[in-house]
Amino acid sequence: MTEPLDADKTGATPSSENMENRAQVHMDKGQAATESISKDAPGAPGWERATLEKLAFASLTEQRLARRWRTFVRLAWLTFFVGLAWVVFNQTEGNQNVTTPHTAVVEIKGEIASGAEASAELILSSVRAAFEDDGAKAVVLLINSPGGSPVQAGIINDEIRRLKALHHKPVYAVVEESCASAAYYIAVSADKIYVDKASIVGSIGVLMDGFGFTGLMEKLGIERRLMTAGENKGFLDPFSPQTERQRAYAQTMLDQIHQQFIDAVKNGRGSRLKEDSDTFSGLFWSGQQAIELGLADQLGSVDYVAREVVHAEEIIDYTRRDNVAERLVKRFGAAMGSAAVQSLQSSAALR
């Protein structure tokens, strides 16, 4: 037989007093839960204060986070500038303090141009450091370049010749993949030129390139309105026709620069050069052909030259390269210059 639902564990029926006490407990719990849920709701007692407290705490938390972020950013910038200063003041230019016998190497790679890694400024700074080190028994120009500016190449060629006479140290050029045009202009300043049998050597010539759009503009009905003060101020403008006089003038200038290049090659190679009609035509040859034509001396690598020619197997790289700080300074200067130009764009300028 099932027990009555309102019977306690002893089987006795609860008294009315016990029933009232239990009902009161349940009511108290329900009231507490209701107050807990609705105390922050609008209209509940004290909800304004609770809301203001929450807003105040949220504002304080946001201020703390913003303060921490500002502190982090300031520390990051401070670390950056400290690192920048360290790089600037601790940069090394080559290995100027090496005194043991060694072979000094200066790399000439990429386009030969002002502002590039293969600029006269950086290359000659490296070469001077190598010549001035008593431990350097010879200077090796490690070349891998398609050419570039004849002005930069001429400056390097002239200075290397001067330094050779001043310090009485031999200079050797070692060609990797390519030594063409302005790069060969530099190479002929060396006492000997070593190549790989598959290297590209030569291209003794000068060029000036550009485009002309006058025919296309006529077909499209476009009129070029160029105003100049000076008959030839618009010389080489791609949107203006080129006169025969201007063409002849440009050719004369190219021929003159070409002759300067030829003279440098003849002075550098001397009687070793087997000159023919193609030598100064702008053609280029393989390393093996270059040796046969007297444009190079023999096959060899940097290690070969250091070991067998210089007799100083230790190789020290003197190549100066822009460090991070220098690149940042140059970019900053370029940005400042660009801003200055933009501020003057509204005024007339001579070009």
Secondary structure as GFF3:
##gff-version 3
##sequence-region A 1 351
A	DSSP	alpha_helix	16	38	.	.	.	ID=ss1
A	DSSP	alpha_helix	47	90	.	.	.	ID=ss2
A	DSSP	beta_strand	102	109	.	.	.	ID=ss3
A	DSSP	alpha_helix	120	132	.	.	.	ID=ss4
A	DSSP	beta_strand	136	145	.	.	.	ID=ss5
A	DSSP	alpha_helix	150	167	.	.	.	ID=ss6
A	DSSP	beta_strand	171	180	.	.	.	ID=ss7
A	DSSP	alpha_helix	182	187	.	.	.	ID=ss8
A	DSSP	beta_strand	192	195	.	.	.	ID=ss9
A	DSSP	beta_strand	200	202	.	.	.	ID=ss10
A	DSSP	alpha_helix	214	220	.	.	.	ID=ss11
A	DSSP	alpha_helix	244	269	.	.	.	ID=ss12
A	DSSP	three_ten_helix	270	272	.	.	.	ID=ss13
A	DSSP	beta_strand	284	286	.	.	.	ID=ss14
A	DSSP	alpha_helix	287	292	.	.	.	ID=ss15
A	DSSP	beta_strand	298	299	.	.	.	ID=ss16
A	DSSP	alpha_helix	302	304	.	.	.	ID=ss17
A	DSSP	pi_helix	305	310	.	.	.	ID=ss18
A	DSSP	beta_strand	315	317	.	.	.	ID=ss19
A	DSSP	alpha_helix	324	343	.	.	.	ID=ss20
###
